[in-house]
Amino acid sequence: MIRSVGTGAIWPFIALYFSVDLHLPLYITGMILSVYFAIGIISQPVSGLLADFFGRKPTMVLASFLYVTVSSALFLADVLHGNAIIISALFVCFALPSAIEYPAMNAMISDLSPETGKSHAFSTFRTIFNIGWIIGPLFGVIFFERGFSFIFLLNVITSVVSLLFILIFIDDSNSFRQPNVMEKNGRHFKLDRLIIIFGSGVFFLSVLAGQFQTSLPIFSAHSILSNPALYGYVYAANGITVVVSQPVINRLMRRFSDMQSMVLGVLFYIIGYGTVAFTGSLPQLILDMVIITTGENLTAPAENSIISSYSSQDKTGRYMAFKSAMWGMGSMVGPSAGLLFLYGFKYGGLLTWFSISLFGVAAIIAFLLFARGMKRLVKHIYVNLKVHEDF
């Protein structure tokens, strides 16, 4: 949560920073963000292995140290008016600690949560984490017009404090750690067909979800908002919606499966982005973000819970890493795809957001295929158990 204050101040404005402050063409901005997520994809296999073989806390400490290093370099490069290429390269490196930390963080939550309460545990974590996404964008609104170096400095401070908290307060003695079993199973680790189908759904969902970090702020600055800095309030609305509505959604969805939550969440994403085409003011844009965030609240805990329940404990880090890699792959494609639609349709809202919403339709199809495969798998297991029982 502490570090999300810093990253929450960066993300609402980073696309605008490249295109407005550094005067980079729109397609170059899209390419930079795509490369950022590509670095994350490349790092995912290593990050999953680190989480499973060396432990959750050591992996998180390594990631936090890299956060501090890269954040400091970005701050210095901006203050010293460094070349746009150098700043862009440093920002791309910012993807590395995020990719390393994510599987370890989620694997630790999985370790410490009961089998029947994993979705609730991930939801609770998201609620606390998103408090930072309320505070961070509000700082971003204040600092954006005064200089992006203040935003980078805030990220340095929050990264340092976060590292200290992890070192001092996180106790991973109850986390999974069986080196001999892990070494034995690690040699034979492979992904099965069902998890690949689920991962493809996560990919399409990521392409859709990531538009509020790239295409939406640029579209808003061009067609909706008179002052681009106001987009920080839209991001803050995202964090507020998570904190306020996540516990309510948890209660409402208790009677439904994680997969039903995933499909419903994608529908909310499609509706939220679809309404952007008819939006003409900041309050309407905030309402759109509330709808989009409701989709996020439904899908984010559910997808982690599905992976956590599906994988054995000694492979949770690597399965989380695969899911994260598919999300990163979608995030890599998303900026280029969204900005390409914006450019191709000349900021035409209806065609742009209708085209982007098609990724959500593809995600729903993949999740339904996964659910169908799971039903067949469970039926097969039940039949085998029955035969064994009769024998």
N, C-alpha and C positions, 0 to 999 in steps of 0.2 A: 504494500500500500504506500509506503514511504517513497519508494522509487517510482511508483506510478504517478506521483505528483510531478516528477520531472519529465517522464515520457509523455504524460498527459498534456504537458505544456507544449511539447514539440510537435506531436502528430497532427493537431488541427491546422498547423500553419506550414508544415515542411514542404508541401507541394507548392504553396504560394511563395515560400522562401526561395526555392529554386527558380521559379518562373518570374517572380517580381524583383526580389533583391539581387539575385545572381544573374538575372536577364537571360535565362536559358530557354530555348524553344520548348513548346509543349511536349513534343515527341521525345526530347532529351530528358525532360522531367520524368516522363513515363518510363523511359529506359533505366534511369537511375533507380527508381523504386522497384522495378522488375529485377534488376541485378541485386538489390538489397535482399529481396526475398529469395533469390537464387542462392545466395550465400547461406541463408538459413537452411535451404533444402540440402545443400552439400554437407552441412554440419550435422544434420539430424542423426545419421547412422552412428557417428562418433559420440554424439551426446547421449544417445540411448545406451551405448556400451559403457560410457563413463558412469551413468546412473546405476546400472546393474552390477558393474564389476568393482567400482571404487567407492560406491556409496552415494547417498543422496546429498548429504551436507557438503562433503568435499567438492562435489560437482557444482553446487550452488555457490560455494565460496569462490571457486575459479571463475565462474560466470560474473559474479559481482566485482571481482578484481578487474576483469576486462571491461566491465561497464565504466568503472572509475577511470581507467586508462584512456579509453576511446572518448569518453565525455570530456575529459580534460584537454585532449588533443583538438577536439572540435571547437571548444571554447577559445583556445589559443589561436587556432587558424582563423576564426571569425574576427577576433579582436585585432589580429595583425593583418587583416584584410588579405587573407591568403587567396591563392588562385582557386577559381571555381572547381577545377579538376581535383585539386587537393581536398577541398571541403567535401566534394561529392564522394571521393574515395574513402574518406574517414567516415562519412555517414553510412556507406555500404558496409564498412567494418563493424558498425554498430549492430548489425544483424547477428554477428557471431556469439556474443554473450547471451542474447535472447534465445538463440537456438540451443545453446548448451544448457541453459537453466530450465527451460520449459519441461522437458521429460522428467528431470530429477524432481522438480517441484510437484508435478502431478503424481509421480510415483510415490512420493512421500505422503501426499494426501491419501492416496489409495492404501498405503501401508497402515496408516493410522486410523482409518475409518472402518466401521463394521460392514460386513458383506451386504446387509440390507439397507445400509444408510449412505452408500457412496454418493448417490446423486445429491443428497442433502449436504454432504460434506463439501462437494465441489461447489454447490450453490452458496454455501456459507463463505467459502474462500473468495468467490467472485464478488460477493456483497462487500466484504472488507476491502478487497483489492480495488474496487471501483470507487471507493471514497476518494482515493487519489485522483481518479478521473473526473471527479467533481472539482477538486481544488486546483489541479494542474491547468486545465483549460482557462480557468478564471485568471490565473497568473499569466497565462499566455496572452489573454486579451490586453492586460496591462502592459506587458513587456513588448508585444509585437511591434508597435509603432515606435517604441523607444530604442529598439535595436535587438536583433535576434541573439546577440551575445549574452544578454541577460537571461534568456531562456536556456541557453547552453550552460551558463553558470549555475542556474537552478538545478539542472540535471546533474552537474558535478556534485553539488552539495547533497542531493537526495541519494545519489549512488554511494557516496562515502558513508552516510548514516545507515543506509540499508546494509552495506557490507558489515559494519560494526554490529548491527542487530543480529545478523545471521551468525557471526562469530561468537557472540556473547550468549544469546538467548535460545537459539535452536538446538534442541537435543535430539539427535537421531539414533539414540540407543535402542529405540523400539522399531526403527525402520528395518526393512528386510536386508539381511546381510549373511549369505551363506556361500562363501567363495568356492568351496569344492563343488557344490551342486551347480552353481552358476557356471563354473568353468566347464563342467561336463556337458550341461545343456547348451552352453553357448556355441559349441562346435557344430551342433545340429540344428541351430535356429533357422527357421524359414517361415515365410508368410504363406498363409493358406488362401484359397480362392475367395472365401467369404469376407475376410478382412480386407482384401484388395477391392472388392465391390464396395464395401463400406467406405474405404479410403477414397474411391472415386467420387462418392457422394459428398464427402468432406471437401474434396477438390472443387467441385462445382459450387458448393455452398460458400467456400472461401472467396471464389471469384466474385460472387454476388455481395457477400458481406463487406469485403474490403473497399467497396466503392465509396464509403463515407470518409475514407482517409485520402482519397485522390480525386476521383471524378466529381463527387458531390461538392467539396469545397471550391473547386475551380468553376463548376457549373453555377454554384451559388454566387460566387464573386462576379461572374459574368452576367447572370440573368436575374438574380434575386436580390442580393444584398448591395446596398450602396457603399458600405465599408467592409472590406474583407475581414477585418479584425473581429467583427461581430460573430463570425463562425465559431469562435471560441465558446460562445454561449450555447451553440448547438451541441458541441462536444460535452459541455458541462451537463446538458440535458440528458445525454447518454449515460453519464455516471450517476446522476440523480435517479434516473429511471431504474437502473440496476439496483441501487441501494434500497429504494423504496418498494419496488414491485417484486424483486426476486423472492423474498419470503412469502408473499401472497401467491405468486405463481407456483411455488413449491407445494403449498397447501392445496391449491386447485388441481394440480396435476398428480396428486398422490394415487388417484384411482386409475391413472393411465400409465402405459408403459413408456420407457425411455424412447422407443422408436416412434410411438405416436406423438410424443413431445417434439421429436426432431422434425417430423413432417409438418406439424402445426406451426412450428417455428419458422420453417422455410416459407410457408404461406404468408406469415406476417412480414417477412422480409420482402416478398414479392409485392404485397399491398403497399408497404411503406415506400419502397422505391418507385412504385407506379404512381403514387400520389404526388411525388416530387414534380412530375411533368405539369401539374396543375397548380403548383405553389407560386405565390407572388410576394410573400412577405416573410419576415423573420419569425413571427409567431406560428405561421403555417409550417415553416421549415422545422421548427422545434417540435411541432406535433408529428410531422413525418418521422423525425428522429425517435420520438417515443414509440411509434409503431415499429420501426426498424429494431429498436433496442428490445422490445418485447419478443421479437423473433430471436434475438441474441440470448435473452434470458431463458427461452425455451430450449434452444439447441446447445449452448455451451456446456452446461452441467451434464446434459444427457449424453453428449458424445463422449465425454471423459468417463462417465459412468459405464457406458457400453463397452469401451475399451478395457476399463478396469475389471469388469465382470467377465469379459470374454477371455482375457489372457491369464495365464498362470502367474503367480506372484514373482517368480524369478525372471520373468520376461516382460514384466509390466513396463519397465523403462524403455525397452526396445519397441514394444507395441505403441506406447505413447509417442515415441520418436517417429515411428512410421506415420501415425495420424498427424503429427505435427509437420512432418515433411510434406504430406499431401496438402495440408492447410497452407504451408509455405509455397508450394507449387501453384496453388490457386491464387495466392497473394502475389506471386510473381507475374502470372498471366493477367490478373485483374487490372492493375494500373494501365498497362498497355492496351488491353481490350477496351476498357472504359473510356480512356482518352481518345482511342481510335474512333469509337462511336461518336464521341463529342465532336471530334474534328470532321469526321465523314458526314455527319448529319448537321454540321454547322450550328451546334448548340441547340438543335431542335429537340425540345424536351420529350415530346411524345415518342418519337422514334428511338431516341437514345435510351430512355429508361425502359421502354418495352423490350428492346433488344437485350439489355442487361438482365431483365427479369427472366429471360429464357434459361439462363444458367440455373436459376432456382427450380425450374421445371425439371431439368436434367438431374438435379440433386435429389428431388423427390423420387424420381424413377429409380435411381440407384439405391436409395434407402429402402424402398419397397421390395426391390430384388433381394437385398440383404435380409430383410425380415422374412421373406418367403423361404430363403435358403436356411435360415435359422429354424423355422418351423419344421422343415424336412429333417434337419440334423437332430433336433430334439425328438422327433418321432422315431428316427432310426435308433437313437440311444435307448428310448423307451422299449422298443421292440426287442433289442438285444438283451436288456435287463430282464424282460419278461421271460425270454427263452432261457436265460441263465437261471432264473428263479424256478421255472418249471423243472429244469434239469436237476 
